[in-house]
Amino acid sequence: MTRPLPHLISLGLTAGLFTVISAPALANKLDAVTQRLGNACKLRVVEQFDVSMAEARISLGATLKQSLDSGAMTMKDVKASGLSFNWAVDGKTAKGYCNVNYDGTVNEFKQW
């Protein structure tokens, strides 16, 4: 019975290490997807208003950001529904939101 014990401890350490490594990896992937989809929205703003990338500002809505940060919204959810971003143009009154699907297609662009 003493031989299997080191094997079980090793398995437990390996499983624990995998969990520690995979959580940040998933967070990094979500960050990368959020940035990619945000860039799609930003490009639409740049095209729509003929401004530079520096003049176009985008951000996740507060509730959506909180859902991503807390883990309530997962990568599966993002793949299914995409993300929504608020946008504004520096020096102009133009602002609104855009919805971007997981593939990076802006499927709704609204100004108010």
C-alpha distance (Angstrom), angle and dihedral (degrees) to the residues before:
residue distance angle dihedral
M1 . . .
T2 3.79 . .
R3 3.79 94.3 .
P4 3.85 98.1 60.0
L5 3.82 92.0 49.6
P6 3.83 96.6 73.9
H7 3.78 88.6 46.5
L8 3.82 91.1 53.3
I9 3.80 91.8 47.3
S10 3.78 89.7 49.3
L11 3.79 90.6 50.2
G12 3.81 91.2 49.6
L13 3.79 91.9 50.2
T14 3.78 91.6 47.3
A15 3.79 92.5 48.7
G16 3.82 90.9 47.8
L17 3.79 91.7 49.0
F18 3.79 90.8 50.1
T19 3.80 90.4 53.6
V20 3.80 92.2 49.3
I21 3.78 92.0 49.4
S22 3.79 97.9 42.5
A23 3.83 97.9 53.4
P24 3.83 94.4 59.8
A25 3.80 90.2 41.5
L26 3.80 90.1 56.1
A27 3.80 90.9 46.9
N28 3.81 89.8 51.3
K29 3.80 90.5 50.2
L30 3.81 91.3 50.0
D31 3.81 89.5 49.3
A32 3.81 90.7 50.7
V33 3.81 92.4 48.9
T34 3.81 91.2 46.7
Q35 3.80 90.3 51.2
R36 3.82 92.4 47.2
L37 3.79 93.4 49.8
G38 3.80 91.3 43.2
N39 3.79 89.9 53.9
A40 3.82 89.5 54.0
C41 3.81 89.5 55.0
K42 3.80 91.6 45.3
L43 3.81 91.8 51.4
R44 3.80 89.4 52.9
V45 3.82 90.2 53.1
V46 3.82 90.5 48.5
E47 3.82 91.2 50.7
Q48 3.81 94.6 43.4
F49 3.82 96.2 50.5
D50 3.82 101.1 26.2
V51 3.80 93.2 -124.7
S52 3.79 134.0 136.0
M53 3.80 123.5 -93.6
A54 3.82 88.0 -109.7
E55 3.82 91.4 58.6
A56 3.80 94.6 51.5
R57 3.81 114.9 82.0
I58 3.79 124.6 -168.1
S59 3.78 133.0 177.9
L60 3.77 139.4 169.2
G61 3.76 114.3 -106.8
A62 3.81 113.2 -99.7
T63 3.81 94.3 -113.5
L64 3.80 93.2 47.5
K65 3.81 91.9 47.6
Q66 3.80 90.4 49.9
S67 3.82 90.8 50.2
L68 3.81 91.4 51.7
D69 3.81 93.3 44.8
S70 3.81 93.5 48.8
G71 3.79 94.0 45.6
A72 3.81 93.1 -117.3
M73 3.81 87.3 121.3
T74 3.79 113.6 51.3
M75 3.79 135.9 -167.3
K76 3.80 87.4 -98.1
D77 3.81 89.4 58.1
V78 3.80 91.7 47.9
K79 3.82 90.8 50.1
A80 3.81 90.5 50.2
S81 3.80 100.3 44.0
G82 3.80 108.9 13.2
L83 3.80 121.6 -143.4
S84 3.79 137.3 -71.0
F85 3.81 123.0 -137.4
N86 3.78 133.8 -169.0
W87 3.80 113.5 -136.3
A88 3.79 138.1 -168.3
V89 3.80 137.2 174.3
D90 3.80 119.2 -130.4
G91 3.80 112.7 -119.9
K92 3.82 93.5 15.5
T93 3.77 134.5 82.4
A94 3.80 90.3 -127.8
K95 3.79 115.0 121.9
G96 3.77 138.7 140.7
Y97 3.79 141.2 119.8
C98 3.77 140.5 -80.3
N99 3.77 132.2 -157.4
V100 3.79 116.7 -145.0
N101 3.80 125.0 -168.4
Y102 3.81 122.1 -137.9
D103 3.81 91.4 -95.0
G104 3.82 90.0 60.4
T105 3.79 97.3 -105.7
V106 3.80 115.5 141.5
N107 3.79 101.3 -133.0
E108 3.82 97.3 173.4
F109 3.78 129.1 28.6
K110 3.80 118.8 176.3
Q111 3.76 132.0 177.2
W112 3.79 125.5 -162.6
